[in-house]
Amino acid sequence: ACVQETTTLLSTRTDDEILNTRQMTEPTMIVAMKFLTKLESSMSQTTPRSVPFVTQQIIELSLSKGMSPMSPIGFVYFGSLISKRGDISSGYRYVKLALSLLDKVGRECAGEVICIATQVKIFVEPIQAALEYHDDGYAASMVTGDVYNALLNAILKDACMYVAGVKLQTMREEYNKSERLAKENNHFIHLVLIKQVQRDVLRLIGSDEEVTIPEEEKLVASNNSVLKTFCFRKAYISFMFRSYDDAKEYVSKFFDCHENAWASLVVSHIYNALYTGLISFWVARKSRDAQCWIARGNESKLTLKRWAESSRWTFENKWYLLEAEESFSHNDYEAAKSFYKQAISSAKLHKFVHEEALAYELAAYFHLELGEMEQSMEYFLAAHERYHEWGAFGKCSSLFEFVNSSFSPASIESDVAP
């Protein structure tokens, strides 16, 4: 009801009218706005069902009593909220409006607004652009002494780098910077989340460096967000290194977790949808409970298809790859072949080298299953080359070992190196 009422209220005003709303002058109202915006920021992660009500209050006060330096927060959270509910086009409009409001009312809350706005913009604009936006958010946060949102901008930038396919060594360096910032400011939950991803990056690179997370076990047991991330990361890395039993175990635990606490649309929703979908179709082809897993995979596929309507750049290749895996699961081999090719072409066109590698790899397993050895070998070689370009040398070694055990030595020694 709150979302609909806020939508109705805003529909009576143009963007220019909102931007030119008078300034708030009543001291008590300004204090109330500061309280509401702090409440909203914390509720987004802890009690997301309350966010629409607080957002409504901020926007109503801004339109009736005047715009305060905190007003952009209400508009940016409203944009994120309706985007997560499926209306990305309108959400994109309101986060851009929030960014424009910063020039009208001041940049006191700029770090937080840029952070939340960027997470919506990646569902419309090429995700590679988000890296610079989050740098701006980090800088704006540090100017006002807002270390929390500086760290959040850094962490979300790191996550966007993962989706964007930035070279793994660069990601390793950026995650190390975020780790230092989290340690210096005693943000232990963020520190654990950072180190969970660092662990995967190092394994993909093939580094022997160990990542110790002494706080992890305690937080996994007590914090749903950390638990869900832990289960996803375990499922993801198990999938990447083709450990079927572990991938199935941890993705099942991921699905069993309570709903994500975040009220906002964030980058983690992208790789959660992609990899839980891919794992689900993999399990479906090996499990007696195939229909349940196909349904889970199909849900991920439809989510990515819907997002592709807003940004073909970021989501088209992911959607095609899930279409391919679903077709494979239904034994529709001709459709699968077509979708694998489209996933590869789209990933290449849109500069996602890691997902181009993944599409080649999954297509190779598909052709291997059909006994089409020559085509399978061609795709494995292409996957190896793209993973190497990404910097995933550990993955390259693992892939080489699989190919070496699956094909005759004479057919591979001259073409593939570990």
VEXDREN-2710 file (C-alpha; in Angstrom, 1 decimal):
% VEXDREN-2710
k/r/px/py/pz
1/ALA/0.0/0.0/0.0
2/CYS/2.8/2.4/0.9
3/VAL/4.5/1.8/-2.5
4/GLN/1.3/2.4/-4.4
5/GLU/0.4/5.5/-2.4
6/THR/3.9/6.9/-3.0
7/THR/3.7/6.1/-6.7
8/THR/0.4/7.9/-6.9
9/LEU/1.7/10.9/-5.1
10/LEU/4.7/11.2/-7.4
11/SER/2.7/10.7/-10.5
12/THR/1.1/14.1/-10.0
13/ARG/4.4/15.9/-10.4
14/THR/6.9/16.1/-13.2
15/ASP/10.6/15.7/-12.5
16/ASP/11.2/19.4/-13.0
17/GLU/8.5/20.2/-10.4
18/ILE/10.1/17.9/-7.9
19/LEU/13.5/19.3/-8.5
20/ASN/12.2/22.9/-8.1
21/THR/10.3/22.2/-4.8
22/ARG/11.0/24.8/-2.2
23/GLN/13.7/24.2/0.4
24/MET/12.8/22.9/3.9
25/THR/13.3/25.6/6.5
26/GLU/11.6/24.4/9.7
27/PRO/14.3/23.2/12.1
28/THR/12.1/20.5/13.6
29/MET/11.3/19.1/10.2
30/ILE/15.0/19.0/9.2
31/VAL/15.8/17.1/12.4
32/ALA/12.9/14.7/11.7
33/MET/14.3/14.1/8.2
34/LYS/17.7/13.2/9.5
35/PHE/16.1/10.7/11.9
36/LEU/14.0/9.1/9.2
37/THR/16.9/8.8/6.7
38/LYS/19.1/7.1/9.4
39/LEU/16.3/4.8/10.2
40/GLU/15.8/3.9/6.5
41/SER/19.5/3.2/6.0
42/SER/19.5/0.7/8.8
43/MET/16.1/-0.8/8.0
44/SER/17.1/-1.7/4.5
45/GLN/19.2/-4.6/5.8
46/THR/17.5/-5.4/9.1
47/THR/13.7/-4.9/8.7
48/PRO/13.1/-4.4/4.9
49/ARG/9.4/-4.7/5.2
50/SER/9.4/-1.3/7.0
51/VAL/11.4/0.5/4.3
52/PRO/8.4/1.4/2.1
53/PHE/6.7/3.2/5.1
54/VAL/9.7/5.2/6.0
55/THR/10.4/6.0/2.3
56/GLN/6.8/7.3/2.0
57/GLN/7.3/9.5/5.0
58/ILE/10.5/11.0/3.7
59/ILE/9.0/11.7/0.3
60/GLU/5.7/13.1/1.6
61/LEU/7.6/15.5/4.0
62/SER/9.9/16.6/1.2
63/LEU/7.0/17.5/-1.1
64/SER/4.9/19.1/1.6
65/LYS/7.4/20.8/3.8
66/GLY/10.3/21.3/1.3
67/MET/13.4/19.5/0.2
68/SER/16.1/19.0/2.9
69/PRO/19.7/17.8/2.4
70/MET/18.4/14.3/3.3
71/SER/15.5/14.2/0.8
72/PRO/17.6/12.5/-2.0
73/ILE/17.8/9.4/0.2
74/GLY/14.0/8.9/0.2
75/PHE/13.9/9.1/-3.6
76/VAL/16.9/6.8/-4.2
77/TYR/15.6/4.2/-1.9
78/PHE/12.2/4.4/-3.5
79/GLY/13.8/3.9/-6.9
80/SER/15.7/0.9/-5.6
81/LEU/12.6/-0.5/-3.9
82/ILE/10.4/-0.5/-7.0
83/SER/13.3/-1.8/-9.1
84/LYS/13.6/-4.8/-6.9
85/ARG/9.9/-5.3/-7.3
86/GLY/10.3/-5.4/-11.1
87/ASP/9.7/-1.9/-12.3
88/ILE/13.3/-1.1/-13.2
89/SER/12.4/1.6/-15.7
90/SER/10.6/3.7/-13.1
91/GLY/13.2/2.9/-10.5
92/TYR/15.9/4.1/-12.8
93/ARG/14.0/7.4/-13.2
94/TYR/13.8/8.0/-9.5
95/VAL/17.5/7.2/-8.7
96/LYS/18.5/9.7/-11.4
97/LEU/16.1/12.2/-9.9
98/ALA/17.8/11.6/-6.5
99/LEU/21.2/12.2/-8.0
100/SER/19.9/15.5/-9.6
101/LEU/18.5/16.5/-6.2
102/LEU/22.0/16.5/-4.7
103/ASP/22.9/19.5/-6.8
104/LYS/19.8/21.3/-5.4
105/VAL/20.0/20.5/-1.7
106/GLY/23.7/19.8/-1.2
107/ARG/25.9/16.7/-1.1
108/GLU/25.7/15.8/2.6
109/CYS/24.3/12.3/1.8
110/ALA/25.9/12.0/-1.6
111/GLY/28.0/8.9/-0.8
112/GLU/24.9/6.9/0.2
113/VAL/22.8/8.2/-2.7
114/ILE/25.4/7.4/-5.3
115/CYS/25.9/3.9/-3.8
116/ILE/22.2/3.0/-3.9
117/ALA/21.6/4.7/-7.3
118/THR/24.6/2.9/-8.9
119/GLN/23.2/-0.5/-7.9
120/VAL/20.0/0.3/-9.8
121/LYS/21.9/1.8/-12.8
122/ILE/23.7/-1.4/-13.4
123/PHE/20.4/-3.0/-14.3
124/VAL/20.0/-0.5/-17.2
125/GLU/23.5/0.7/-18.1
126/PRO/26.6/-1.4/-18.9
127/ILE/27.9/-2.7/-15.6
128/GLN/31.4/-1.7/-16.5
129/ALA/30.3/1.9/-16.0
130/ALA/29.4/1.2/-12.3
131/LEU/33.1/1.0/-11.3
132/GLU/33.6/4.8/-11.9
133/TYR/30.3/5.6/-10.2
134/HIS/31.2/3.8/-7.1
135/ASP/34.6/5.5/-7.1
136/ASP/32.7/8.8/-7.0
137/GLY/30.5/7.5/-4.2
138/TYR/33.6/6.4/-2.2
139/ALA/35.1/9.9/-2.6
140/ALA/31.9/11.7/-1.7
141/SER/31.6/9.5/1.5
142/MET/35.1/10.2/2.6
143/VAL/34.6/14.0/2.2
144/THR/31.8/13.9/4.7
145/GLY/33.5/11.4/7.0
146/ASP/30.9/8.7/6.2
147/VAL/33.2/5.7/6.4
148/TYR/30.4/3.2/6.4
149/ASN/29.2/4.2/2.9
150/ALA/32.7/4.6/1.7
151/LEU/33.3/1.0/2.6
152/LEU/29.9/0.0/1.1
153/ASN/30.8/1.8/-2.2
154/ALA/34.2/-0.1/-2.2
155/ILE/32.6/-3.5/-1.6
156/LEU/29.9/-3.0/-4.2
157/LYS/32.4/-1.8/-6.7
158/ASP/34.4/-5.0/-6.0
159/ALA/31.3/-7.1/-6.6
160/CYS/30.6/-5.2/-9.8
161/MET/34.1/-5.9/-10.9
162/TYR/33.4/-9.6/-10.5
163/VAL/30.4/-9.5/-12.7
164/ALA/32.1/-7.2/-15.2
165/GLY/34.9/-9.7/-15.7
166/VAL/37.8/-7.5/-14.5
167/LYS/41.1/-9.4/-14.5
168/LEU/41.4/-11.4/-11.3
169/GLN/44.7/-10.0/-10.3
170/THR/43.2/-6.5/-10.3
171/MET/40.3/-7.7/-8.3
172/ARG/42.7/-9.3/-5.8
173/GLU/44.3/-5.9/-5.3
174/GLU/41.0/-4.1/-4.9
175/TYR/39.6/-6.6/-2.4
176/ASN/42.9/-6.2/-0.4
177/LYS/42.2/-2.4/-0.2
178/SER/38.6/-3.0/0.9
179/GLU/39.9/-5.5/3.5
180/ARG/42.2/-2.9/5.0
181/LEU/39.5/-0.3/5.2
182/ALA/37.1/-2.8/6.9
183/LYS/39.8/-3.8/9.4
184/GLU/40.8/-0.2/10.2
185/ASN/37.2/0.7/11.0
186/ASN/36.2/-2.6/12.7
187/HIS/33.5/-3.5/10.3
188/PHE/33.7/-7.2/11.0
189/ILE/30.6/-8.4/9.0
190/HIS/31.9/-6.6/5.9
191/LEU/35.3/-8.0/6.6
192/VAL/34.0/-11.5/6.6
193/LEU/32.1/-11.0/3.4
194/ILE/35.2/-9.5/1.7
195/LYS/37.4/-12.4/2.7
196/GLN/34.8/-15.0/1.5
197/VAL/35.2/-13.6/-2.0
198/GLN/39.0/-13.2/-1.7
199/ARG/39.1/-16.9/-1.0
200/ASP/37.4/-17.7/-4.3
201/VAL/39.6/-15.2/-6.2
202/LEU/42.8/-16.8/-5.0
203/ARG/41.6/-20.3/-5.8
204/LEU/40.7/-19.2/-9.4
205/ILE/44.1/-17.5/-9.7
206/GLY/45.7/-20.7/-8.5
207/SER/47.4/-19.0/-5.5
208/ASP/48.6/-21.1/-2.5
209/GLU/47.9/-18.1/-0.2
210/GLU/45.4/-19.1/2.5
211/VAL/42.5/-16.9/3.6
212/THR/41.7/-17.3/7.3
213/ILE/38.4/-16.0/8.5
214/PRO/38.3/-16.6/12.3
215/GLU/35.0/-14.7/12.7
216/GLU/33.3/-16.6/9.9
217/GLU/31.9/-19.6/11.8
218/LYS/30.3/-17.4/14.5
219/LEU/28.8/-15.0/12.0
220/VAL/27.5/-17.8/9.7
221/ALA/25.6/-19.2/12.7
222/SER/24.2/-15.9/13.8
223/ASN/23.8/-13.7/10.7
224/ASN/21.5/-14.7/7.8
225/SER/23.2/-12.4/5.3
226/VAL/26.6/-13.9/6.1
227/LEU/25.2/-17.4/6.0
228/LYS/23.5/-16.9/2.6
229/THR/26.7/-15.4/1.2
230/PHE/28.8/-18.3/2.6
231/CYS/26.5/-20.9/1.0
232/PHE/26.5/-19.1/-2.3
233/ARG/30.3/-18.7/-2.4
234/LYS/30.7/-22.4/-1.6
235/ALA/28.2/-23.4/-4.2
236/TYR/29.8/-21.1/-6.8
237/ILE/33.4/-22.2/-6.3
238/SER/32.3/-25.9/-6.3
239/PHE/30.5/-25.3/-9.6
240/MET/33.5/-23.6/-11.1
241/PHE/35.7/-26.5/-10.2
242/ARG/33.1/-29.1/-11.1
243/SER/32.6/-30.6/-7.6
244/TYR/29.0/-31.8/-8.1
245/ASP/28.2/-33.0/-4.6
246/ASP/29.4/-29.8/-2.9
247/ALA/27.7/-27.6/-5.4
248/LYS/24.4/-29.4/-4.9
249/GLU/24.8/-29.4/-1.1
250/TYR/25.6/-25.7/-0.8
251/VAL/23.1/-24.4/-3.3
252/SER/20.4/-26.4/-1.5
253/LYS/21.5/-24.7/1.7
254/PHE/21.4/-21.3/-0.1
255/PHE/17.8/-22.0/-1.2
256/ASP/16.9/-22.9/2.4
257/CYS/18.2/-19.6/3.8
258/HIS/15.6/-17.0/4.7
259/GLU/14.8/-14.3/2.2
260/ASN/17.6/-11.8/1.6
261/ALA/17.4/-9.0/4.2
262/TRP/18.2/-6.3/1.7
263/ALA/15.2/-4.2/0.5
264/SER/17.4/-2.8/-2.3
265/LEU/18.3/-4.2/-5.6
266/VAL/22.0/-5.0/-5.5
267/VAL/24.7/-6.6/-7.7
268/SER/24.7/-9.9/-5.8
269/HIS/21.2/-10.6/-7.2
270/ILE/22.9/-10.9/-10.6
271/TYR/25.4/-13.6/-9.9
272/ASN/23.0/-15.3/-7.4
273/ALA/20.5/-15.7/-10.2
274/LEU/23.1/-16.8/-12.8
275/TYR/25.0/-19.4/-10.8
276/THR/22.1/-20.9/-8.8
277/GLY/20.3/-21.3/-12.2
278/LEU/23.3/-23.0/-13.8
279/ILE/23.8/-25.3/-10.8
280/SER/20.1/-26.1/-10.7
281/PHE/20.1/-27.3/-14.3
282/TRP/23.3/-29.3/-13.7
283/VAL/21.7/-31.0/-10.7
284/ALA/18.5/-31.6/-12.7
285/ARG/20.4/-33.7/-15.3
286/LYS/21.8/-35.9/-12.5
287/SER/19.1/-36.0/-10.0
288/ARG/15.9/-38.0/-9.6
289/ASP/14.2/-34.9/-8.4
290/ALA/14.7/-33.3/-11.8
291/GLN/11.5/-31.2/-12.0
292/CYS/12.2/-29.4/-8.8
293/TRP/15.6/-28.4/-9.9
294/ILE/14.4/-27.4/-13.4
295/ALA/11.8/-25.2/-11.8
296/ARG/14.5/-23.5/-9.8
297/GLY/16.7/-23.1/-12.9
298/ASN/13.7/-21.7/-14.8
299/GLU/13.0/-19.1/-12.2
300/SER/16.6/-17.9/-12.5
301/LYS/16.3/-17.9/-16.3
302/LEU/13.1/-15.8/-16.3
303/THR/14.7/-13.4/-13.8
304/LEU/17.6/-12.8/-16.1
305/LYS/15.4/-12.6/-19.2
306/ARG/13.4/-9.9/-17.5
307/TRP/16.5/-8.0/-16.6
308/ALA/17.7/-8.3/-20.2
309/GLU/14.7/-6.3/-21.2
310/SER/16.3/-3.4/-19.3
311/SER/19.9/-4.1/-20.2
312/ARG/20.8/-6.5/-23.0
313/TRP/24.4/-5.5/-22.5
314/THR/24.7/-7.0/-19.1
315/PHE/22.1/-9.7/-19.1
316/GLU/21.7/-11.1/-22.6
317/ASN/24.5/-13.6/-22.5
318/LYS/23.6/-14.8/-19.0
319/TRP/20.0/-15.4/-20.1
320/TYR/21.1/-17.2/-23.3
321/LEU/23.4/-19.5/-21.2
322/LEU/20.6/-20.5/-18.9
323/GLU/18.4/-21.1/-22.0
324/ALA/21.1/-23.4/-23.3
325/GLU/21.4/-25.3/-20.0
326/GLU/17.6/-25.7/-19.8
327/SER/17.4/-27.0/-23.3
328/PHE/20.2/-29.4/-22.5
329/SER/18.2/-30.6/-19.5
330/HIS/15.1/-31.2/-21.7
331/ASN/17.2/-33.0/-24.3
332/ASP/16.4/-30.3/-26.8
333/TYR/19.9/-30.5/-28.3
334/GLU/19.4/-28.3/-31.4
335/ALA/18.0/-25.5/-29.3
336/ALA/20.9/-26.0/-26.8
337/LYS/23.5/-25.7/-29.5
338/SER/21.9/-22.5/-30.8
339/PHE/21.7/-20.9/-27.3
340/TYR/25.3/-21.8/-26.4
341/LYS/26.5/-20.1/-29.6
342/GLN/24.4/-17.0/-28.8
343/ALA/25.7/-16.9/-25.2
344/ILE/29.3/-17.1/-26.4
345/SER/28.7/-14.4/-29.1
346/SER/26.9/-12.1/-26.6
347/ALA/29.5/-12.4/-23.9
348/LYS/32.2/-11.6/-26.4
349/LEU/30.4/-8.6/-27.8
350/HIS/29.7/-7.2/-24.3
351/LYS/33.2/-7.8/-23.0
352/PHE/32.5/-10.5/-20.4
353/VAL/35.6/-12.6/-21.0
354/HIS/34.9/-14.8/-17.9
355/GLU/31.4/-15.6/-19.0
356/GLU/32.6/-16.2/-22.6
357/ALA/35.0/-18.7/-21.0
358/LEU/32.1/-20.3/-19.0
359/ALA/29.8/-20.5/-22.0
360/TYR/32.6/-22.2/-24.0
361/GLU/33.2/-24.6/-21.1
362/LEU/29.6/-25.6/-20.6
363/ALA/29.1/-26.0/-24.4
364/ALA/32.1/-28.3/-24.4
365/TYR/30.6/-30.5/-21.7
366/PHE/27.4/-30.6/-23.7
367/HIS/29.1/-31.7/-26.9
368/LEU/31.2/-34.2/-24.9
369/GLU/27.9/-35.7/-23.5
370/LEU/26.7/-36.1/-27.1
371/GLY/29.9/-37.8/-28.1
372/GLU/30.9/-34.9/-30.4
373/MET/34.5/-35.0/-29.4
374/GLU/36.0/-32.7/-32.0
375/GLN/33.5/-29.9/-31.3
376/SER/33.9/-30.5/-27.5
377/MET/37.7/-30.2/-27.8
378/GLU/37.4/-27.0/-29.8
379/TYR/35.3/-25.4/-27.1
380/PHE/37.5/-26.6/-24.2
381/LEU/40.5/-25.0/-26.0
382/ALA/38.5/-21.7/-26.3
383/ALA/37.4/-21.8/-22.7
384/HIS/41.0/-22.4/-21.6
385/GLU/42.2/-19.4/-23.6
386/ARG/39.5/-17.1/-22.2
387/TYR/40.0/-18.2/-18.6
388/HIS/43.7/-17.6/-19.0
389/GLU/43.0/-14.1/-20.3
390/TRP/40.8/-13.5/-17.2
391/GLY/43.7/-14.6/-15.0
392/ALA/42.1/-17.7/-13.7
393/PHE/45.2/-19.9/-13.9
394/GLY/44.0/-22.2/-11.2
395/LYS/40.8/-22.9/-13.2
396/CYS/43.0/-23.4/-16.4
397/SER/44.9/-26.1/-14.6
398/SER/41.8/-27.8/-13.4
399/LEU/40.3/-27.7/-16.9
400/PHE/43.5/-29.1/-18.4
401/GLU/43.4/-32.0/-16.0
402/PHE/39.8/-32.8/-16.9
403/VAL/40.5/-32.6/-20.6
404/ASN/43.7/-34.7/-20.2
405/SER/41.7/-37.4/-18.5
406/SER/38.8/-37.3/-21.0
407/PHE/40.6/-37.2/-24.3
408/SER/43.5/-39.2/-25.7
409/PRO/46.8/-37.6/-24.9
410/ALA/47.8/-37.4/-28.6
411/SER/44.9/-35.1/-29.3
412/ILE/45.6/-32.5/-26.7
413/GLU/49.3/-32.3/-25.8
414/SER/50.1/-30.0/-28.7
415/ASP/47.2/-27.7/-28.1
416/VAL/46.6/-27.2/-24.4
417/ALA/49.1/-26.2/-21.7
418/PRO/48.3/-26.2/-18.0
END
